[in-house]
Amino acid sequence: MKQTITFVLLLALTAGCKKETDEKNNDSAYEQLVSATWYGETENGVALSACEKLSRVKFSTDGILATHIYLEGDGDCGNPNLNIRGTYEVDGNTLRINLSIGSSSGTYSISNGILTTTLTSEDLTTINTYDKEPG
């Protein structure tokens, strides 16, 4: 009986530590998310063009999202083609984005300074990667 109680206590302590570790990891990912301006690198595994890699997104701590999107065109990357603001919500690794042009939801992760988002808008799922350096 004493061994069973000890085992249950160890199991409870381990589960509690795991939950605390998961919460710290989620907090750390959120802190990384809002601590940087993120520049586009790939979309669905395909590298973006030099102009497109200037596209950036900034997640503010107040839930505001600002994007500046550059599109490949006449070679002039001087000004963004689109500036879109919206809101976002984070719950664990779930990310919900609301922009004036539509909404999407999915997951995000940050590993080795790379932000990866998998977002679905209507029936289209897009996997994008971002880093902290333009171009």
A tleap script that builds the chain and sets N, CA, C and O, in Angstrom:
source leaprc.protein.ff14SB
mol = sequence {
  NMET LYS GLN THR ILE THR PHE VAL LEU LEU
  LEU ALA LEU THR ALA GLY CYS LYS LYS GLU
  THR ASP GLU LYS ASN ASN ASP SER ALA TYR
  GLU GLN LEU VAL SER ALA THR TRP TYR GLY
  GLU THR GLU ASN GLY VAL ALA LEU SER ALA
  CYS GLU LYS LEU SER ARG VAL LYS PHE SER
  THR ASP GLY ILE LEU ALA THR HIE ILE TYR
  LEU GLU GLY ASP GLY ASP CYS GLY ASN PRO
  ASN LEU ASN ILE ARG GLY THR TYR GLU VAL
  ASP GLY ASN THR LEU ARG ILE ASN LEU SER
  ILE GLY SER SER SER GLY THR TYR SER ILE
  SER ASN GLY ILE LEU THR THR THR LEU THR
  SER GLU ASP LEU THR THR ILE ASN THR TYR
  ASP LYS GLU PRO CGLY
}
set mol.1.N position { 0.823 -1.187 0.000 }
set mol.1.CA position { 0.000 0.000 0.000 }
set mol.1.C position { 0.870 1.254 0.000 }
set mol.1.O position { 0.591 2.203 -0.733 }
set mol.2.N position { 1.933 1.263 0.827 }
set mol.2.CA position { 2.810 2.415 0.897 }
set mol.2.C position { 3.481 2.663 -0.451 }
set mol.2.O position { 3.669 3.814 -0.843 }
set mol.3.N position { 3.848 1.585 -1.171 }
set mol.3.CA position { 4.475 1.724 -2.477 }
set mol.3.C position { 3.492 2.344 -3.472 }
set mol.3.O position { 3.889 3.159 -4.304 }
set mol.4.N position { 2.231 1.971 -3.396 }
set mol.4.CA position { 1.215 2.514 -4.293 }
set mol.4.C position { 1.042 4.008 -4.068 }
set mol.4.O position { 0.961 4.775 -5.028 }
set mol.5.N position { 0.986 4.428 -2.816 }
set mol.5.CA position { 0.840 5.853 -2.493 }
set mol.5.C position { 2.062 6.625 -3.001 }
set mol.5.O position { 1.922 7.696 -3.590 }
set mol.6.N position { 3.258 6.078 -2.770 }
set mol.6.CA position { 4.481 6.731 -3.242 }
set mol.6.C position { 4.460 6.854 -4.758 }
set mol.6.O position { 4.815 7.901 -5.299 }
set mol.7.N position { 4.048 5.795 -5.449 }
set mol.7.CA position { 3.983 5.813 -6.913 }
set mol.7.C position { 2.995 6.875 -7.400 }
set mol.7.O position { 3.299 7.624 -8.328 }
set mol.8.N position { 1.826 6.942 -6.785 }
set mol.8.CA position { 0.809 7.926 -7.179 }
set mol.8.C position { 1.328 9.342 -6.941 }
set mol.8.O position { 1.116 10.223 -7.776 }
set mol.9.N position { 2.006 9.574 -5.811 }
set mol.9.CA position { 2.566 10.898 -5.533 }
set mol.9.C position { 3.631 11.272 -6.559 }
set mol.9.O position { 3.658 12.407 -7.035 }
set mol.10.N position { 4.509 10.328 -6.904 }
set mol.10.CA position { 5.528 10.600 -7.916 }
set mol.10.C position { 4.884 10.895 -9.272 }
set mol.10.O position { 5.320 11.795 -9.990 }
set mol.11.N position { 3.855 10.138 -9.612 }
set mol.11.CA position { 3.150 10.355 -10.867 }
set mol.11.C position { 2.508 11.742 -10.896 }
set mol.11.O position { 2.576 12.443 -11.906 }
set mol.12.N position { 1.893 12.128 -9.794 }
set mol.12.CA position { 1.259 13.450 -9.711 }
set mol.12.C position { 2.294 14.559 -9.819 }
set mol.12.O position { 2.074 15.555 -10.508 }
set mol.13.N position { 3.424 14.388 -9.140 }
set mol.13.CA position { 4.482 15.397 -9.220 }
set mol.13.C position { 5.052 15.487 -10.626 }
set mol.13.O position { 5.313 16.586 -11.115 }
set mol.14.N position { 5.249 14.354 -11.280 }
set mol.14.CA position { 5.767 14.341 -12.645 }
set mol.14.C position { 4.791 15.021 -13.587 }
set mol.14.O position { 5.199 15.825 -14.425 }
set mol.15.N position { 3.517 14.712 -13.463 }
set mol.15.CA position { 2.503 15.343 -14.320 }
set mol.15.C position { 2.470 16.845 -14.083 }
set mol.15.O position { 2.346 17.622 -15.030 }
set mol.16.N position { 2.579 17.260 -12.820 }
set mol.16.CA position { 2.598 18.687 -12.513 }
set mol.16.C position { 3.804 19.377 -13.113 }
set mol.16.O position { 3.685 20.496 -13.613 }
set mol.17.N position { 4.960 18.739 -13.076 }
set mol.17.CA position { 6.164 19.321 -13.674 }
set mol.17.C position { 6.028 19.406 -15.181 }
set mol.17.O position { 6.443 20.395 -15.785 }
set mol.18.N position { 5.454 18.387 -15.794 }
set mol.18.CA position { 5.262 18.388 -17.243 }
set mol.18.C position { 4.369 19.544 -17.653 }
set mol.18.O position { 4.669 20.240 -18.622 }
set mol.19.N position { 3.261 19.764 -16.923 }
set mol.19.CA position { 2.349 20.851 -17.243 }
set mol.19.C position { 3.057 22.193 -17.098 }
set mol.19.O position { 2.907 23.075 -17.945 }
set mol.20.N position { 3.832 22.347 -16.020 }
set mol.20.CA position { 4.561 23.600 -15.811 }
set mol.20.C position { 5.574 23.821 -16.928 }
set mol.20.O position { 5.716 24.943 -17.414 }
set mol.21.N position { 6.282 22.770 -17.345 }
set mol.21.CA position { 7.241 22.870 -18.436 }
set mol.21.C position { 6.542 23.255 -19.728 }
set mol.21.O position { 7.029 24.115 -20.462 }
set mol.22.N position { 5.389 22.622 -20.022 }
set mol.22.CA position { 4.637 22.960 -21.237 }
set mol.22.C position { 4.204 24.418 -21.218 }
set mol.22.O position { 4.302 25.112 -22.230 }
set mol.23.N position { 3.717 24.893 -20.046 }
set mol.23.CA position { 3.287 26.286 -19.942 }
set mol.23.C position { 4.460 27.231 -20.158 }
set mol.23.O position { 4.312 28.258 -20.820 }
set mol.24.N position { 5.638 26.891 -19.602 }
set mol.24.CA position { 6.819 27.730 -19.787 }
set mol.24.C position { 7.233 27.727 -21.260 }
set mol.24.O position { 7.608 28.771 -21.794 }
set mol.25.N position { 7.169 26.564 -21.927 }
set mol.25.CA position { 7.517 26.496 -23.344 }
set mol.25.C position { 6.563 27.342 -24.164 }
set mol.25.O position { 6.999 28.049 -25.073 }
set mol.26.N position { 5.250 27.288 -23.863 }
set mol.26.CA position { 4.271 28.106 -24.580 }
set mol.26.C position { 4.521 29.583 -24.313 }
set mol.26.O position { 4.450 30.399 -25.232 }
set mol.27.N position { 4.818 29.939 -23.046 }
set mol.27.CA position { 5.136 31.325 -22.728 }
set mol.27.C position { 6.361 31.773 -23.495 }
set mol.27.O position { 6.388 32.880 -24.032 }
set mol.28.N position { 7.372 30.929 -23.553 }
set mol.28.CA position { 8.605 31.260 -24.260 }
set mol.28.C position { 8.338 31.465 -25.747 }
set mol.28.O position { 8.867 32.403 -26.343 }
set mol.29.N position { 7.528 30.606 -26.352 }
set mol.29.CA position { 7.196 30.757 -27.771 }
set mol.29.C position { 6.432 32.055 -27.999 }
set mol.29.O position { 6.697 32.767 -28.967 }
set mol.30.N position { 5.487 32.369 -27.117 }
set mol.30.CA position { 4.736 33.620 -27.251 }
set mol.30.C position { 5.671 34.823 -27.113 }
set mol.30.O position { 5.589 35.772 -27.892 }
set mol.31.N position { 6.559 34.776 -26.118 }
set mol.31.CA position { 7.512 35.874 -25.935 }
set mol.31.C position { 8.375 36.060 -27.171 }
set mol.31.O position { 8.654 37.192 -27.566 }
set mol.32.N position { 8.802 34.964 -27.787 }
set mol.32.CA position { 9.582 35.055 -29.021 }
set mol.32.C position { 8.736 35.620 -30.156 }
set mol.32.O position { 9.215 36.417 -30.963 }
set mol.33.N position { 7.470 35.199 -30.211 }
set mol.33.CA position { 6.568 35.656 -31.276 }
set mol.33.C position { 6.437 37.168 -31.265 }
set mol.33.O position { 6.514 37.804 -32.316 }
set mol.34.N position { 6.240 37.756 -30.084 }
set mol.34.CA position { 6.000 39.198 -29.985 }
set mol.34.C position { 7.289 40.013 -29.863 }
set mol.34.O position { 7.240 41.243 -29.872 }
set mol.35.N position { 8.424 39.353 -29.751 }
set mol.35.CA position { 9.673 40.082 -29.530 }
set mol.35.C position { 10.382 40.480 -30.819 }
set mol.35.O position { 11.410 41.155 -30.767 }
set mol.36.N position { 9.863 40.083 -31.956 }
set mol.36.CA position { 10.598 40.319 -33.199 }
set mol.36.C position { 9.660 40.726 -34.330 }
set mol.36.O position { 8.447 40.524 -34.268 }
set mol.37.N position { 10.253 41.293 -35.346 }
set mol.37.CA position { 9.580 41.448 -36.631 }
set mol.37.C position { 9.999 40.234 -37.443 }
set mol.37.O position { 11.186 39.920 -37.530 }
set mol.38.N position { 9.027 39.551 -38.039 }
set mol.38.CA position { 9.280 38.311 -38.757 }
set mol.38.C position { 9.210 38.560 -40.264 }
set mol.38.O position { 8.248 39.147 -40.760 }
set mol.39.N position { 10.234 38.112 -40.984 }
set mol.39.CA position { 10.337 38.295 -42.427 }
set mol.39.C position { 10.101 36.966 -43.144 }
set mol.39.O position { 10.616 35.927 -42.730 }
set mol.40.N position { 9.321 37.011 -44.218 }
set mol.40.CA position { 8.982 35.803 -44.963 }
set mol.40.C position { 10.197 35.111 -45.547 }
set mol.40.O position { 11.129 35.769 -46.008 }
set mol.41.N position { 10.192 33.787 -45.529 }
set mol.41.CA position { 11.254 32.972 -46.128 }
set mol.41.C position { 10.713 31.993 -47.154 }
set mol.41.O position { 11.197 31.933 -48.284 }
set mol.42.N position { 9.690 31.214 -46.747 }
set mol.42.CA position { 9.129 30.220 -47.668 }
set mol.42.C position { 7.610 30.200 -47.560 }
set mol.42.O position { 7.033 30.611 -46.553 }
set mol.43.N position { 6.984 29.714 -48.618 }
set mol.43.CA position { 5.549 29.454 -48.610 }
set mol.43.C position { 5.347 28.074 -49.203 }
set mol.43.O position { 5.701 27.830 -50.356 }
set mol.44.N position { 4.781 27.176 -48.423 }
set mol.44.CA position { 4.563 25.789 -48.833 }
set mol.44.C position { 5.839 25.144 -49.353 }
set mol.44.O position { 5.813 24.401 -50.334 }
set mol.45.N position { 6.956 25.432 -48.693 }
set mol.45.CA position { 8.230 24.804 -49.024 }
set mol.45.C position { 8.998 25.465 -50.156 }
set mol.45.O position { 10.106 25.029 -50.471 }
set mol.46.N position { 8.452 26.495 -50.775 }
set mol.46.CA position { 9.109 27.178 -51.888 }
set mol.46.C position { 9.681 28.502 -51.387 }
set mol.46.O position { 8.975 29.288 -50.753 }
set mol.47.N position { 10.967 28.750 -51.673 }
set mol.47.CA position { 11.605 29.996 -51.247 }
set mol.47.C position { 10.921 31.185 -51.913 }
set mol.47.O position { 10.566 31.133 -53.091 }
set mol.48.N position { 10.744 32.251 -51.148 }
set mol.48.CA position { 10.165 33.470 -51.688 }
set mol.48.C position { 11.212 34.210 -52.520 }
set mol.48.O position { 12.412 33.986 -52.361 }
set mol.49.N position { 10.752 35.090 -53.407 }
set mol.49.CA position { 11.660 35.910 -54.207 }
set mol.49.C position { 12.330 36.948 -53.312 }
set mol.49.O position { 11.937 37.129 -52.160 }
set mol.50.N position { 13.336 37.624 -53.844 }
set mol.50.CA position { 14.052 38.642 -53.064 }
set mol.50.C position { 13.099 39.722 -52.570 }
set mol.50.O position { 13.196 40.140 -51.416 }
set mol.51.N position { 12.179 40.184 -53.419 }
set mol.51.CA position { 11.212 41.203 -52.994 }
set mol.51.C position { 10.258 40.646 -51.940 }
set mol.51.O position { 9.995 41.298 -50.930 }
set mol.52.N position { 9.743 39.449 -52.176 }
set mol.52.CA position { 8.792 38.849 -51.243 }
set mol.52.C position { 9.416 38.630 -49.863 }
set mol.52.O position { 8.716 38.673 -48.851 }
set mol.53.N position { 10.741 38.392 -49.821 }
set mol.53.CA position { 11.418 38.181 -48.541 }
set mol.53.C position { 11.516 39.453 -47.706 }
set mol.53.O position { 11.919 39.407 -46.544 }
set mol.54.N position { 11.150 40.582 -48.295 }
set mol.54.CA position { 11.074 41.822 -47.523 }
set mol.54.C position { 9.747 41.924 -46.778 }
set mol.54.O position { 9.593 42.758 -45.885 }
set mol.55.N position { 8.788 41.073 -47.149 }
set mol.55.CA position { 7.484 41.053 -46.474 }
set mol.55.C position { 7.696 40.725 -45.012 }
set mol.55.O position { 8.530 39.891 -44.659 }
set mol.56.N position { 6.923 41.398 -44.162 }
set mol.56.CA position { 7.142 41.206 -42.735 }
set mol.56.C position { 5.824 41.262 -41.966 }
set mol.56.O position { 4.820 41.807 -42.424 }
set mol.57.N position { 5.880 40.672 -40.783 }
set mol.57.CA position { 4.724 40.680 -39.893 }
set mol.57.C position { 5.226 40.950 -38.479 }
set mol.57.O position { 6.272 40.449 -38.067 }
set mol.58.N position { 4.467 41.743 -37.754 }
set mol.58.CA position { 4.805 42.081 -36.367 }
set mol.58.C position { 3.590 41.794 -35.488 }
set mol.58.O position { 2.505 42.330 -35.714 }
set mol.59.N position { 3.788 40.944 -34.487 }
set mol.59.CA position { 2.755 40.623 -33.506 }
set mol.59.C position { 3.022 41.482 -32.276 }
set mol.59.O position { 4.041 41.290 -31.612 }
set mol.60.N position { 2.140 42.419 -31.955 }
set mol.60.CA position { 2.303 43.268 -30.776 }
set mol.60.C position { 1.695 42.581 -29.563 }
set mol.60.O position { 0.824 41.723 -29.698 }
set mol.61.N position { 2.154 42.959 -28.392 }
set mol.61.CA position { 1.655 42.347 -27.153 }
set mol.61.C position { 0.202 42.687 -26.884 }
set mol.61.O position { -0.434 42.028 -26.062 }
set mol.62.N position { -0.345 43.697 -27.552 }
set mol.62.CA position { -1.749 44.082 -27.351 }
set mol.62.C position { -2.710 43.364 -28.298 }
set mol.62.O position { -3.883 43.727 -28.379 }
set mol.63.N position { -2.220 42.347 -29.017 }
set mol.63.CA position { -3.084 41.572 -29.903 }
set mol.63.C position { -3.256 42.172 -31.290 }
set mol.63.O position { -4.098 41.715 -32.062 }
set mol.64.N position { -2.465 43.193 -31.615 }
set mol.64.CA position { -2.521 43.812 -32.939 }
set mol.64.C position { -1.456 43.173 -33.828 }
set mol.64.O position { -0.339 42.899 -33.389 }
set mol.65.N position { -1.824 42.947 -35.070 }
set mol.65.CA position { -0.949 42.337 -36.072 }
set mol.65.C position { -0.778 43.336 -37.211 }
set mol.65.O position { -1.765 43.860 -37.728 }
set mol.66.N position { 0.451 43.599 -37.604 }
set mol.66.CA position { 0.717 44.490 -38.732 }
set mol.66.C position { 1.546 43.736 -39.763 }
set mol.66.O position { 2.578 43.154 -39.432 }
set mol.67.N position { 1.092 43.747 -41.015 }
set mol.67.CA position { 1.829 43.092 -42.098 }
set mol.67.C position { 2.172 44.114 -43.166 }
set mol.67.O position { 1.426 45.063 -43.407 }
set mol.68.N position { 3.300 43.903 -43.790 }
set mol.68.CA position { 3.744 44.703 -44.931 }
set mol.68.C position { 4.168 43.688 -45.986 }
set mol.68.O position { 5.159 42.981 -45.806 }
set mol.69.N position { 3.429 43.615 -47.072 }
set mol.69.CA position { 3.627 42.558 -48.062 }
set mol.69.C position { 4.202 43.139 -49.345 }
set mol.69.O position { 3.647 44.069 -49.930 }
set mol.70.N position { 5.322 42.573 -49.767 }
set mol.70.CA position { 5.964 42.934 -51.027 }
set mol.70.C position { 5.692 41.813 -52.020 }
set mol.70.O position { 5.823 40.637 -51.681 }
set mol.71.N position { 5.319 42.163 -53.225 }
set mol.71.CA position { 5.061 41.185 -54.281 }
set mol.71.C position { 6.090 41.351 -55.389 }
set mol.71.O position { 6.586 42.453 -55.629 }
set mol.72.N position { 6.405 40.262 -56.055 }
set mol.72.CA position { 7.323 40.321 -57.187 }
set mol.72.C position { 6.637 41.081 -58.303 }
set mol.72.O position { 5.482 40.800 -58.624 }
set mol.73.N position { 7.315 42.023 -58.889 }
set mol.73.CA position { 6.687 42.825 -59.937 }
set mol.73.C position { 7.727 43.376 -60.879 }
set mol.73.O position { 8.453 42.628 -61.532 }
set mol.74.N position { 7.793 44.682 -60.945 }
set mol.74.CA position { 8.710 45.333 -61.872 }
set mol.74.C position { 10.133 45.439 -61.333 }
set mol.74.O position { 10.962 46.146 -61.906 }
set mol.75.N position { 10.415 44.759 -60.260 }
set mol.75.CA position { 11.759 44.773 -59.701 }
set mol.75.C position { 11.972 45.868 -58.682 }
set mol.75.O position { 13.030 45.918 -58.055 }
set mol.76.N position { 10.996 46.753 -58.493 }
set mol.76.CA position { 11.120 47.814 -57.506 }
set mol.76.C position { 10.569 47.322 -56.175 }
set mol.76.O position { 9.361 47.138 -56.020 }
set mol.77.N position { 11.457 47.114 -55.227 }
set mol.77.CA position { 11.040 46.628 -53.908 }
set mol.77.C position { 10.997 47.771 -52.905 }
set mol.77.O position { 11.062 47.534 -51.699 }
set mol.78.N position { 10.889 49.001 -53.382 }
set mol.78.CA position { 10.977 50.162 -52.512 }
set mol.78.C position { 9.867 50.288 -51.497 }
set mol.78.O position { 10.134 50.653 -50.352 }
set mol.79.N position { 8.642 50.005 -51.863 }
set mol.79.CA position { 7.502 50.158 -50.954 }
set mol.79.C position { 6.670 48.886 -50.951 }
set mol.79.O position { 6.571 48.204 -51.972 }
set mol.80.N position { 6.072 48.564 -49.814 }
set mol.80.CA position { 5.216 47.375 -49.777 }
set mol.80.C position { 3.988 47.567 -50.664 }
set mol.80.O position { 3.444 48.666 -50.768 }
set mol.81.N position { 3.561 46.469 -51.304 }
set mol.81.CA position { 2.355 46.499 -52.127 }
set mol.81.C position { 1.102 46.532 -51.268 }
set mol.81.O position { 0.095 47.121 -51.662 }
set mol.82.N position { 1.152 45.907 -50.104 }
set mol.82.CA position { 0.006 45.848 -49.196 }
set mol.82.C position { 0.459 46.091 -47.763 }
set mol.82.O position { 1.462 45.530 -47.321 }
set mol.83.N position { -0.269 46.917 -47.048 }
set mol.83.CA position { -0.081 47.107 -45.607 }
set mol.83.C position { -1.404 46.748 -44.961 }
set mol.83.O position { -2.405 47.438 -45.149 }
set mol.84.N position { -1.406 45.668 -44.200 }
set mol.84.CA position { -2.656 45.172 -43.627 }
set mol.84.C position { -2.493 45.045 -42.115 }
set mol.84.O position { -1.521 44.474 -41.621 }
set mol.85.N position { -3.464 45.589 -41.400 }
set mol.85.CA position { -3.487 45.447 -39.950 }
set mol.85.C position { -4.661 44.558 -39.562 }
set mol.85.O position { -5.651 44.453 -40.286 }
set mol.86.N position { -4.531 43.938 -38.431 }
set mol.86.CA position { -5.604 43.092 -37.937 }
set mol.86.C position { -5.350 42.754 -36.485 }
set mol.86.O position { -4.580 43.423 -35.795 }
set mol.87.N position { -6.007 41.712 -36.041 }
set mol.87.CA position { -5.831 41.240 -34.673 }
set mol.87.C position { -5.461 39.765 -34.698 }
set mol.87.O position { -5.661 39.074 -35.697 }
set mol.88.N position { -4.921 39.299 -33.587 }
set mol.88.CA position { -4.595 37.880 -33.463 }
set mol.88.C position { -4.839 37.443 -32.033 }
set mol.88.O position { -4.870 38.255 -31.108 }
set mol.89.N position { -5.012 36.134 -31.874 }
set mol.89.CA position { -5.146 35.513 -30.565 }
set mol.89.C position { -4.265 34.278 -30.531 }
set mol.89.O position { -4.158 33.552 -31.519 }
set mol.90.N position { -3.637 34.046 -29.392 }
set mol.90.CA position { -2.804 32.868 -29.185 }
set mol.90.C position { -3.373 32.088 -28.019 }
set mol.90.O position { -3.687 32.662 -26.977 }
set mol.91.N position { -3.507 30.774 -28.190 }
set mol.91.CA position { -3.918 29.883 -27.124 }
set mol.91.C position { -3.023 28.656 -27.223 }
set mol.91.O position { -3.259 27.782 -28.058 }
set mol.92.N position { -1.997 28.582 -26.378 }
set mol.92.CA position { -1.008 27.517 -26.509 }
set mol.92.C position { -0.240 27.732 -27.791 }
set mol.92.O position { 0.390 28.773 -27.975 }
set mol.93.N position { -0.286 26.743 -28.692 }
set mol.93.CA position { 0.368 26.931 -29.986 }
set mol.93.C position { -0.648 27.192 -31.098 }
set mol.93.O position { -0.308 27.138 -32.280 }
set mol.94.N position { -1.904 27.477 -30.712 }
set mol.94.CA position { -2.942 27.806 -31.693 }
set mol.94.C position { -2.926 29.300 -31.949 }
set mol.94.O position { -2.875 30.106 -31.019 }
set mol.95.N position { -2.971 29.659 -33.227 }
set mol.95.CA position { -2.917 31.054 -33.641 }
set mol.95.C position { -4.143 31.346 -34.493 }
set mol.95.O position { -4.410 30.642 -35.467 }
set mol.96.N position { -4.893 32.392 -34.124 }
set mol.96.CA position { -6.048 32.840 -34.898 }
set mol.96.C position { -5.793 34.264 -35.345 }
set mol.96.O position { -5.461 35.127 -34.532 }
set mol.97.N position { -5.947 34.513 -36.640 }
set mol.97.CA position { -5.665 35.825 -37.220 }
set mol.97.C position { -6.921 36.366 -37.873 }
set mol.97.O position { -7.603 35.653 -38.609 }
set mol.98.N position { -7.229 37.631 -37.605 }
set mol.98.CA position { -8.355 38.319 -38.235 }
set mol.98.C position { -7.820 39.561 -38.936 }
set mol.98.O position { -7.327 40.486 -38.290 }
set mol.99.N position { -7.920 39.573 -40.255 }
set mol.99.CA position { -7.486 40.704 -41.068 }
set mol.99.C position { -8.681 41.263 -41.812 }
set mol.99.O position { -9.727 40.620 -41.895 }
set mol.100.N position { -8.527 42.458 -42.352 }
set mol.100.CA position { -9.619 43.057 -43.122 }
set mol.100.C position { -9.951 42.236 -44.365 }
set mol.100.O position { -11.060 42.327 -44.892 }
set mol.101.N position { -8.988 41.429 -44.838 }
set mol.101.CA position { -9.223 40.629 -46.048 }
set mol.101.C position { -9.699 39.216 -45.732 }
set mol.101.O position { -9.958 38.440 -46.652 }
set mol.102.N position { -9.820 38.864 -44.454 }
set mol.102.CA position { -10.301 37.537 -44.078 }
set mol.102.C position { -9.660 37.036 -42.805 }
set mol.102.O position { -8.818 37.707 -42.207 }
set mol.103.N position { -10.070 35.847 -42.398 }
set mol.103.CA position { -9.573 35.244 -41.168 }
set mol.103.C position { -8.923 33.907 -41.462 }
set mol.103.O position { -9.245 33.253 -42.454 }
set mol.104.N position { -8.011 33.506 -40.599 }
set mol.104.CA position { -7.399 32.187 -40.705 }
set mol.104.C position { -7.045 31.712 -39.307 }
set mol.104.O position { -6.945 32.503 -38.370 }
set mol.105.N position { -6.859 30.416 -39.187 }
set mol.105.CA position { -6.452 29.854 -37.903 }
set mol.105.C position { -5.607 28.624 -38.154 }
set mol.105.O position { -5.677 28.001 -39.214 }
set mol.106.N position { -4.810 28.290 -37.161 }
set mol.106.CA position { -3.941 27.124 -37.279 }
set mol.106.C position { -2.960 27.106 -36.138 }
set mol.106.O position { -3.299 27.485 -35.016 }
set mol.107.N position { -1.740 26.666 -36.410 }
set mol.107.CA position { -0.738 26.536 -35.365 }
set mol.107.C position { 0.520 27.304 -35.736 }
set mol.107.O position { 0.751 27.651 -36.894 }
set mol.108.N position { 1.324 27.556 -34.709 }
set mol.108.CA position { 2.629 28.151 -34.932 }
set mol.108.C position { 3.641 27.481 -34.027 }
set mol.108.O position { 3.295 26.930 -32.982 }
set mol.109.N position { 4.901 27.535 -34.445 }
set mol.109.CA position { 5.993 27.061 -33.602 }
set mol.109.C position { 7.221 27.896 -33.934 }
set mol.109.O position { 7.344 28.441 -35.031 }
set mol.110.N position { 8.118 27.986 -32.973 }
set mol.110.CA position { 9.368 28.705 -33.167 }
set mol.110.C position { 10.491 27.786 -32.724 }
set mol.110.O position { 10.507 27.305 -31.592 }
set mol.111.N position { 11.432 27.549 -33.633 }
set mol.111.CA position { 12.557 26.688 -33.333 }
set mol.111.C position { 13.797 27.257 -34.016 }
set mol.111.O position { 13.771 27.556 -35.210 }
set mol.112.N position { 14.865 27.404 -33.267 }
set mol.112.CA position { 16.124 27.939 -33.791 }
set mol.112.C position { 15.931 29.260 -34.527 }
set mol.112.O position { 16.551 29.486 -35.567 }
set mol.113.N position { 15.079 30.130 -33.998 }
set mol.113.CA position { 14.866 31.441 -34.588 }
set mol.113.C position { 14.005 31.456 -35.835 }
set mol.113.O position { 13.932 32.476 -36.521 }
set mol.114.N position { 13.345 30.334 -36.147 }
set mol.114.CA position { 12.469 30.237 -37.321 }
set mol.114.C position { 11.023 30.082 -36.840 }
set mol.114.O position { 10.706 29.175 -36.071 }
set mol.115.N position { 10.164 30.972 -37.302 }
set mol.115.CA position { 8.726 30.893 -37.022 }
set mol.115.C position { 8.077 30.116 -38.157 }
set mol.115.O position { 8.255 30.453 -39.327 }
set mol.116.N position { 7.329 29.083 -37.815 }
set mol.116.CA position { 6.579 28.310 -38.804 }
set mol.116.C position { 5.103 28.419 -38.457 }
set mol.116.O position { 4.694 28.152 -37.327 }
set mol.117.N position { 4.306 28.818 -39.456 }
set mol.117.CA position { 2.864 28.884 -39.263 }
set mol.117.C position { 2.191 27.934 -40.242 }
set mol.117.O position { 2.594 27.835 -41.401 }
set mol.118.N position { 1.175 27.245 -39.776 }
set mol.118.CA position { 0.314 26.422 -40.626 }
set mol.118.C position { -1.085 26.968 -40.415 }
set mol.118.O position { -1.719 26.703 -39.394 }
set mol.119.N position { -1.560 27.732 -41.387 }
set mol.119.CA position { -2.832 28.433 -41.251 }
set mol.119.C position { -3.800 28.017 -42.341 }
set mol.119.O position { -3.412 27.804 -43.490 }
set mol.120.N position { -5.066 27.905 -41.966 }
set mol.120.CA position { -6.117 27.563 -42.909 }
set mol.120.C position { -7.106 28.714 -42.982 }
set mol.120.O position { -7.585 29.214 -41.964 }
set mol.121.N position { -7.399 29.120 -44.206 }
set mol.121.CA position { -8.394 30.146 -44.470 }
set mol.121.C position { -9.351 29.553 -45.487 }
set mol.121.O position { -8.956 29.228 -46.606 }
set mol.122.N position { -10.600 29.415 -45.099 }
set mol.122.CA position { -11.596 28.685 -45.888 }
set mol.122.C position { -11.070 27.281 -46.122 }
set mol.122.O position { -10.885 26.543 -45.153 }
set mol.123.N position { -10.819 26.872 -47.368 }
set mol.123.CA position { -10.340 25.509 -47.626 }
set mol.123.C position { -8.866 25.455 -48.003 }
set mol.123.O position { -8.384 24.407 -48.432 }
set mol.124.N position { -8.140 26.560 -47.853 }
set mol.124.CA position { -6.741 26.628 -48.259 }
set mol.124.C position { -5.831 26.640 -47.037 }
set mol.124.O position { -5.959 27.502 -46.168 }
set mol.125.N position { -4.907 25.672 -46.977 }
set mol.125.CA position { -3.923 25.623 -45.901 }
set mol.125.C position { -2.571 26.033 -46.453 }
set mol.125.O position { -2.140 25.545 -47.498 }
set mol.126.N position { -1.904 26.935 -45.742 }
set mol.126.CA position { -0.606 27.439 -46.166 }
set mol.126.C position { 0.382 27.278 -45.019 }
set mol.126.O position { 0.084 27.593 -43.867 }
set mol.127.N position { 1.572 26.777 -45.365 }
set mol.127.CA position { 2.647 26.638 -44.392 }
set mol.127.C position { 3.717 27.660 -44.766 }
set mol.127.O position { 4.301 27.597 -45.848 }
set mol.128.N position { 3.964 28.597 -43.863 }
set mol.128.CA position { 4.952 29.646 -44.108 }
set mol.128.C position { 6.045 29.595 -43.060 }
set mol.128.O position { 5.807 29.214 -41.914 }
set mol.129.N position { 7.240 29.979 -43.460 }
set mol.129.CA position { 8.321 30.142 -42.492 }
set mol.129.C position { 8.825 31.583 -42.551 }
set mol.129.O position { 8.789 32.240 -43.592 }
set mol.130.N position { 9.292 32.041 -41.401 }
set mol.130.CA position { 9.771 33.417 -41.241 }
set mol.130.C position { 11.037 33.379 -40.385 }
set mol.130.O position { 11.226 32.481 -39.565 }
set mol.131.N position { 11.896 34.375 -40.595 }
set mol.131.CA position { 13.018 34.567 -39.684 }
set mol.131.C position { 13.096 36.039 -39.313 }
set mol.131.O position { 12.227 36.823 -39.694 }
set mol.132.N position { 14.117 36.414 -38.581 }
set mol.132.CA position { 14.209 37.768 -38.056 }
set mol.132.C position { 15.044 38.710 -38.920 }
set mol.132.O position { 15.291 39.853 -38.535 }
set mol.133.N position { 15.477 38.235 -40.082 }
set mol.133.CA position { 16.321 39.037 -40.957 }
set mol.133.C position { 15.624 39.313 -42.288 }
set mol.133.O position { 15.104 38.384 -42.905 }
set mol.134.N position { 15.601 40.569 -42.748 }
set mol.134.CA position { 14.995 40.848 -44.060 }
set mol.134.C position { 15.846 40.247 -45.178 }
set mol.134.O position { 17.075 40.222 -45.112 }
set mol.135.N position { 15.149 39.767 -46.204 }
set mol.135.CA position { 15.861 39.232 -47.385 }
set mol.135.C position { 16.474 37.974 -47.159 }
set mol.135.O position { 17.099 37.420 -48.064 }
savepdb mol mol.pdb
quit
